[in-house]
Amino acid sequence: MFLTILAAKAESAGREVIAVDPRNTSRQCPECGHTAKENRPTQEEFHCVSCGHTAHADTVGATNVLRAGLVRRDVAPA
């Protein structure tokens, strides 16, 4: 129900909703791709144990969700 309403609102605003799998989006490093629960030492912190990249966990999650959506959009048939 929520996604239906969201999609209708987005369409009326000239936007598109692309559903993506949210699993591990805040545990996967946007720099090297390494995924591990150890990358999230706290709720707010992200520190990749592989490459050392650090950022706010919400920023990492948002970046990964955006990238996943763009990939889905680019491979979807027109």
A tleap script that builds the chain and sets N, CA, C and O, in Angstrom:
source leaprc.protein.ff14SB
mol = sequence {
  NMET PHE LEU THR ILE LEU ALA ALA LYS ALA
  GLU SER ALA GLY ARG GLU VAL ILE ALA VAL
  ASP PRO ARG ASN THR SER ARG GLN CYS PRO
  GLU CYS GLY HIE THR ALA LYS GLU ASN ARG
  PRO THR GLN GLU GLU PHE HIE CYS VAL SER
  CYS GLY HIE THR ALA HIE ALA ASP THR VAL
  GLY ALA THR ASN VAL LEU ARG ALA GLY LEU
  VAL ARG ARG ASP VAL ALA PRO CALA
}
set mol.1.N position { 0.814 -1.185 0.000 }
set mol.1.CA position { 0.000 0.000 0.000 }
set mol.1.C position { 0.864 1.259 0.000 }
set mol.1.O position { 0.629 2.177 -0.786 }
set mol.2.N position { 1.866 1.301 0.882 }
set mol.2.CA position { 2.736 2.474 0.952 }
set mol.2.C position { 3.436 2.711 -0.377 }
set mol.2.O position { 3.464 3.842 -0.864 }
set mol.3.N position { 4.008 1.653 -0.979 }
set mol.3.CA position { 4.731 1.817 -2.237 }
set mol.3.C position { 3.815 2.275 -3.360 }
set mol.3.O position { 4.245 3.021 -4.240 }
set mol.4.N position { 2.566 1.842 -3.347 }
set mol.4.CA position { 1.607 2.267 -4.359 }
set mol.4.C position { 1.355 3.769 -4.256 }
set mol.4.O position { 1.356 4.479 -5.262 }
set mol.5.N position { 1.141 4.242 -3.034 }
set mol.5.CA position { 0.917 5.672 -2.807 }
set mol.5.C position { 2.175 6.462 -3.164 }
set mol.5.O position { 2.103 7.499 -3.822 }
set mol.6.N position { 3.315 5.963 -2.726 }
set mol.6.CA position { 4.578 6.636 -3.019 }
set mol.6.C position { 4.810 6.726 -4.523 }
set mol.6.O position { 5.209 7.778 -5.022 }
set mol.7.N position { 4.567 5.645 -5.248 }
set mol.7.CA position { 4.757 5.639 -6.701 }
set mol.7.C position { 3.821 6.635 -7.382 }
set mol.7.O position { 4.227 7.321 -8.319 }
set mol.8.N position { 2.577 6.719 -6.921 }
set mol.8.CA position { 1.625 7.666 -7.497 }
set mol.8.C position { 2.071 9.107 -7.240 }
set mol.8.O position { 1.999 9.949 -8.136 }
set mol.9.N position { 2.525 9.389 -6.034 }
set mol.9.CA position { 3.011 10.735 -5.700 }
set mol.9.C position { 4.245 11.085 -6.532 }
set mol.9.O position { 4.372 12.200 -7.038 }
set mol.10.N position { 5.147 10.117 -6.664 }
set mol.10.CA position { 6.361 10.342 -7.445 }
set mol.10.C position { 6.019 10.609 -8.904 }
set mol.10.O position { 6.578 11.517 -9.520 }
set mol.11.N position { 5.111 9.827 -9.455 }
set mol.11.CA position { 4.713 10.008 -10.855 }
set mol.11.C position { 4.102 11.391 -11.078 }
set mol.11.O position { 4.387 12.048 -12.078 }
set mol.12.N position { 3.264 11.825 -10.141 }
set mol.12.CA position { 2.637 13.145 -10.294 }
set mol.12.C position { 3.667 14.270 -10.203 }
set mol.12.O position { 3.424 15.378 -10.682 }
set mol.13.N position { 4.807 13.986 -9.593 }
set mol.13.CA position { 5.880 14.978 -9.492 }
set mol.13.C position { 6.944 14.779 -10.575 }
set mol.13.O position { 7.972 15.455 -10.577 }
set mol.14.N position { 6.683 13.837 -11.500 }
set mol.14.CA position { 7.646 13.582 -12.563 }
set mol.14.C position { 8.856 12.799 -12.103 }
set mol.14.O position { 9.931 12.898 -12.694 }
set mol.15.N position { 8.685 12.026 -11.056 }
set mol.15.CA position { 9.772 11.216 -10.490 }
set mol.15.C position { 9.470 9.738 -10.641 }
set mol.15.O position { 8.371 9.356 -11.044 }
set mol.16.N position { 10.438 8.920 -10.319 }
set mol.16.CA position { 10.313 7.474 -10.452 }
set mol.16.C position { 10.727 6.800 -9.150 }
set mol.16.O position { 11.697 7.208 -8.512 }
set mol.17.N position { 9.989 5.772 -8.761 }
set mol.17.CA position { 10.345 4.978 -7.593 }
set mol.17.C position { 10.900 3.647 -8.085 }
set mol.17.O position { 10.274 2.961 -8.893 }
set mol.18.N position { 12.065 3.295 -7.594 }
set mol.18.CA position { 12.688 2.019 -7.949 }
set mol.18.C position { 12.970 1.282 -6.651 }
set mol.18.O position { 13.786 1.728 -5.845 }
set mol.19.N position { 12.300 0.158 -6.445 }
set mol.19.CA position { 12.508 -0.625 -5.227 }
set mol.19.C position { 13.819 -1.400 -5.335 }
set mol.19.O position { 14.105 -2.017 -6.361 }
set mol.20.N position { 14.606 -1.362 -4.270 }
set mol.20.CA position { 15.865 -2.111 -4.221 }
set mol.20.C position { 15.914 -2.928 -2.937 }
set mol.20.O position { 15.227 -2.618 -1.963 }
set mol.21.N position { 16.722 -3.960 -2.948 }
set mol.21.CA position { 16.908 -4.803 -1.773 }
set mol.21.C position { 17.790 -4.046 -0.777 }
set mol.21.O position { 18.940 -3.742 -1.095 }
set mol.22.N position { 17.281 -3.735 0.416 }
set mol.22.CA position { 18.053 -2.935 1.360 }
set mol.22.C position { 19.085 -3.733 2.168 }
set mol.22.O position { 19.870 -3.150 2.916 }
set mol.23.N position { 19.087 -5.058 2.021 }
set mol.23.CA position { 20.006 -5.868 2.836 }
set mol.23.C position { 21.459 -5.455 2.630 }
set mol.23.O position { 21.931 -5.324 1.500 }
set mol.24.N position { 22.148 -5.258 3.728 }
set mol.24.CA position { 23.581 -4.943 3.784 }
set mol.24.C position { 23.967 -3.601 3.170 }
set mol.24.O position { 25.154 -3.346 2.968 }
set mol.25.N position { 23.006 -2.741 2.869 }
set mol.25.CA position { 23.368 -1.470 2.251 }
set mol.25.C position { 24.187 -0.571 3.171 }
set mol.25.O position { 24.939 0.277 2.690 }
set mol.26.N position { 24.056 -0.741 4.478 }
set mol.26.CA position { 24.879 0.063 5.380 }
set mol.26.C position { 26.052 -0.735 5.948 }
set mol.26.O position { 26.748 -0.275 6.853 }
set mol.27.N position { 26.258 -1.927 5.408 }
set mol.27.CA position { 27.418 -2.740 5.802 }
set mol.27.C position { 28.406 -2.922 4.652 }
set mol.27.O position { 29.521 -3.401 4.856 }
set mol.28.N position { 27.991 -2.537 3.438 }
set mol.28.CA position { 28.853 -2.693 2.266 }
set mol.28.C position { 29.615 -1.402 2.003 }
set mol.28.O position { 29.030 -0.320 1.965 }
set mol.29.N position { 30.908 -1.527 1.824 }
set mol.29.CA position { 31.743 -0.358 1.574 }
set mol.29.C position { 31.478 0.183 0.169 }
set mol.29.O position { 31.567 -0.561 -0.808 }
set mol.30.N position { 31.149 1.482 0.060 }
set mol.30.CA position { 30.919 2.054 -1.258 }
set mol.30.C position { 32.209 2.266 -2.054 }
set mol.30.O position { 32.163 2.532 -3.255 }
set mol.31.N position { 33.339 2.149 -1.394 }
set mol.31.CA position { 34.627 2.312 -2.069 }
set mol.31.C position { 35.169 1.000 -2.638 }
set mol.31.O position { 35.577 0.950 -3.799 }
set mol.32.N position { 35.174 -0.066 -1.824 }
set mol.32.CA position { 35.788 -1.321 -2.281 }
set mol.32.C position { 34.791 -2.471 -2.430 }
set mol.32.O position { 35.122 -3.502 -3.017 }
set mol.33.N position { 33.573 -2.304 -1.905 }
set mol.33.CA position { 32.554 -3.340 -2.042 }
set mol.33.C position { 32.561 -4.398 -0.959 }
set mol.33.O position { 31.709 -5.286 -0.959 }
set mol.34.N position { 33.509 -4.320 -0.034 }
set mol.34.CA position { 33.580 -5.320 1.044 }
set mol.34.C position { 32.370 -5.194 1.964 }
set mol.34.O position { 32.024 -4.099 2.408 }
set mol.35.N position { 31.728 -6.334 2.244 }
set mol.35.CA position { 30.560 -6.350 3.119 }
set mol.35.C position { 30.860 -7.179 4.363 }
set mol.35.O position { 31.250 -8.343 4.266 }
set mol.36.N position { 30.674 -6.569 5.533 }
set mol.36.CA position { 30.881 -7.270 6.795 }
set mol.36.C position { 30.170 -6.511 7.905 }
set mol.36.O position { 30.104 -5.281 7.886 }
set mol.37.N position { 29.636 -7.256 8.879 }
set mol.37.CA position { 28.989 -6.584 10.000 }
set mol.37.C position { 30.007 -5.783 10.805 }
set mol.37.O position { 29.639 -4.819 11.476 }
set mol.38.N position { 31.268 -6.163 10.749 }
set mol.38.CA position { 32.324 -5.435 11.462 }
set mol.38.C position { 32.552 -4.035 10.880 }
set mol.38.O position { 33.168 -3.189 11.528 }
set mol.39.N position { 32.058 -3.788 9.660 }
set mol.39.CA position { 32.177 -2.454 9.070 }
set mol.39.C position { 31.343 -1.425 9.823 }
set mol.39.O position { 31.544 -0.222 9.655 }
set mol.40.N position { 30.405 -1.890 10.654 }
set mol.40.CA position { 29.529 -0.991 11.435 }
set mol.40.C position { 29.851 -1.140 12.921 }
set mol.40.O position { 29.130 -1.843 13.629 }
set mol.41.N position { 30.899 -0.508 13.406 }
set mol.41.CA position { 31.247 -0.655 14.822 }
set mol.41.C position { 30.195 -0.068 15.761 }
set mol.41.O position { 30.049 -0.531 16.892 }
set mol.42.N position { 29.459 0.952 15.299 }
set mol.42.CA position { 28.365 1.523 16.079 }
set mol.42.C position { 27.208 1.802 15.127 }
set mol.42.O position { 27.338 1.623 13.916 }
set mol.43.N position { 26.077 2.239 15.676 }
set mol.43.CA position { 24.892 2.549 14.865 }
set mol.43.C position { 25.183 3.634 13.834 }
set mol.43.O position { 24.672 3.581 12.715 }
set mol.44.N position { 26.000 4.615 14.204 }
set mol.44.CA position { 26.263 5.758 13.330 }
set mol.44.C position { 27.527 5.639 12.497 }
set mol.44.O position { 27.633 6.258 11.438 }
set mol.45.N position { 28.480 4.855 12.961 }
set mol.45.CA position { 29.787 4.804 12.308 }
set mol.45.C position { 29.874 3.709 11.256 }
set mol.45.O position { 29.294 2.632 11.399 }
set mol.46.N position { 30.620 4.015 10.185 }
set mol.46.CA position { 31.000 3.017 9.196 }
set mol.46.C position { 32.508 3.104 9.056 }
set mol.46.O position { 33.058 4.182 8.834 }
set mol.47.N position { 33.169 1.972 9.186 }
set mol.47.CA position { 34.616 1.896 9.005 }
set mol.47.C position { 34.923 0.564 8.332 }
set mol.47.O position { 34.816 -0.489 8.961 }
set mol.48.N position { 35.304 0.603 7.051 }
set mol.48.CA position { 35.571 -0.628 6.305 }
set mol.48.C position { 36.819 -1.309 6.851 }
set mol.48.O position { 37.889 -0.705 6.934 }
set mol.49.N position { 36.664 -2.564 7.217 }
set mol.49.CA position { 37.800 -3.312 7.757 }
set mol.49.C position { 38.745 -3.759 6.647 }
set mol.49.O position { 39.845 -4.236 6.925 }
set mol.50.N position { 38.324 -3.609 5.394 }
set mol.50.CA position { 39.165 -4.018 4.274 }
set mol.50.C position { 40.021 -2.865 3.744 }
set mol.50.O position { 41.240 -2.991 3.632 }
set mol.51.N position { 39.367 -1.730 3.415 }
set mol.51.CA position { 40.120 -0.626 2.801 }
set mol.51.C position { 40.306 0.579 3.710 }
set mol.51.O position { 41.089 1.473 3.390 }
set mol.52.N position { 39.591 0.623 4.856 }
set mol.52.CA position { 39.751 1.726 5.801 }
set mol.52.C position { 38.827 2.913 5.568 }
set mol.52.O position { 38.896 3.894 6.308 }
set mol.53.N position { 37.962 2.848 4.557 }
set mol.53.CA position { 37.035 3.946 4.279 }
set mol.53.C position { 36.151 4.196 5.502 }
set mol.53.O position { 35.645 3.249 6.105 }
set mol.54.N position { 35.963 5.464 5.869 }
set mol.54.CA position { 35.094 5.822 6.984 }
set mol.54.C position { 34.070 6.852 6.533 }
set mol.54.O position { 34.349 7.711 5.697 }
set mol.55.N position { 32.873 6.742 7.110 }
set mol.55.CA position { 31.791 7.682 6.806 }
set mol.55.C position { 30.676 7.444 7.814 }
set mol.55.O position { 30.736 6.515 8.618 }
set mol.56.N position { 29.658 8.296 7.759 }
set mol.56.CA position { 28.467 8.078 8.575 }
set mol.56.C position { 27.708 6.905 7.947 }
set mol.56.O position { 27.578 6.836 6.725 }
set mol.57.N position { 27.216 6.000 8.764 }
set mol.57.CA position { 26.546 4.797 8.262 }
set mol.57.C position { 25.324 5.129 7.409 }
set mol.57.O position { 25.041 4.415 6.447 }
set mol.58.N position { 24.601 6.186 7.736 }
set mol.58.CA position { 23.439 6.575 6.932 }
set mol.58.C position { 23.858 7.037 5.534 }
set mol.58.O position { 23.167 6.770 4.552 }
set mol.59.N position { 24.978 7.720 5.457 }
set mol.59.CA position { 25.490 8.170 4.158 }
set mol.59.C position { 25.901 6.973 3.308 }
set mol.59.O position { 25.624 6.927 2.109 }
set mol.60.N position { 26.558 6.013 3.936 }
set mol.60.CA position { 26.958 4.794 3.230 }
set mol.60.C position { 25.726 4.055 2.718 }
set mol.60.O position { 25.683 3.647 1.557 }
set mol.61.N position { 24.733 3.885 3.572 }
set mol.61.CA position { 23.509 3.195 3.173 }
set mol.61.C position { 22.808 3.909 2.032 }
set mol.61.O position { 22.383 3.269 1.070 }
set mol.62.N position { 22.681 5.234 2.124 }
set mol.62.CA position { 22.017 6.005 1.081 }
set mol.62.C position { 22.770 5.920 -0.244 }
set mol.62.O position { 22.152 5.807 -1.303 }
set mol.63.N position { 24.082 5.973 -0.190 }
set mol.63.CA position { 24.898 5.853 -1.402 }
set mol.63.C position { 24.678 4.502 -2.065 }
set mol.63.O position { 24.508 4.420 -3.281 }
set mol.64.N position { 24.683 3.446 -1.262 }
set mol.64.CA position { 24.510 2.103 -1.810 }
set mol.64.C position { 23.101 1.875 -2.357 }
set mol.64.O position { 22.939 1.198 -3.372 }
set mol.65.N position { 22.082 2.429 -1.700 }
set mol.65.CA position { 20.709 2.318 -2.206 }
set mol.65.C position { 20.591 3.072 -3.531 }
set mol.65.O position { 19.993 2.565 -4.480 }
set mol.66.N position { 21.155 4.273 -3.602 }
set mol.66.CA position { 21.119 5.047 -4.838 }
set mol.66.C position { 21.788 4.276 -5.977 }
set mol.66.O position { 21.229 4.175 -7.069 }
set mol.67.N position { 22.956 3.746 -5.732 }
set mol.67.CA position { 23.670 2.998 -6.778 }
set mol.67.C position { 22.870 1.783 -7.239 }
set mol.67.O position { 22.801 1.498 -8.435 }
set mol.68.N position { 22.270 1.069 -6.294 }
set mol.68.CA position { 21.463 -0.107 -6.652 }
set mol.68.C position { 20.263 0.307 -7.499 }
set mol.68.O position { 19.911 -0.389 -8.451 }
set mol.69.N position { 19.638 1.421 -7.166 }
set mol.69.CA position { 18.509 1.919 -7.947 }
set mol.69.C position { 18.924 2.325 -9.348 }
set mol.69.O position { 18.215 2.040 -10.313 }
set mol.70.N position { 20.071 2.990 -9.472 }
set mol.70.CA position { 20.546 3.391 -10.780 }
set mol.70.C position { 20.883 2.186 -11.653 }
set mol.70.O position { 20.635 2.195 -12.858 }
set mol.71.N position { 21.442 1.164 -11.044 }
set mol.71.CA position { 21.742 -0.069 -11.791 }
set mol.71.C position { 20.446 -0.695 -12.292 }
set mol.71.O position { 20.354 -1.081 -13.457 }
set mol.72.N position { 19.449 -0.797 -11.425 }
set mol.72.CA position { 18.153 -1.376 -11.823 }
set mol.72.C position { 17.505 -0.547 -12.918 }
set mol.72.O position { 16.931 -1.102 -13.855 }
set mol.73.N position { 17.588 0.773 -12.817 }
set mol.73.CA position { 16.987 1.635 -13.834 }
set mol.73.C position { 17.676 1.453 -15.173 }
set mol.73.O position { 17.018 1.386 -16.211 }
set mol.74.N position { 19.008 1.373 -15.153 }
set mol.74.CA position { 19.777 1.274 -16.399 }
set mol.74.C position { 19.600 -0.067 -17.101 }
set mol.74.O position { 19.751 -0.141 -18.320 }
set mol.75.N position { 19.283 -1.135 -16.357 }
set mol.75.CA position { 19.117 -2.447 -16.994 }
set mol.75.C position { 17.657 -2.780 -17.271 }
set mol.75.O position { 17.371 -3.787 -17.919 }
set mol.76.N position { 16.726 -1.953 -16.791 }
set mol.76.CA position { 15.298 -2.214 -17.016 }
set mol.76.C position { 14.967 -1.916 -18.477 }
set mol.76.O position { 15.460 -0.945 -19.051 }
set mol.77.N position { 14.121 -2.768 -19.072 }
set mol.77.CA position { 13.720 -2.511 -20.461 }
set mol.77.C position { 12.903 -1.220 -20.557 }
set mol.77.O position { 12.078 -0.927 -19.691 }
set mol.78.N position { 13.140 -0.475 -21.596 }
set mol.78.CA position { 12.460 0.826 -21.770 }
set mol.78.C position { 11.031 0.669 -22.238 }
set mol.78.O position { 10.332 1.664 -22.430 }
savepdb mol mol.pdb
quit
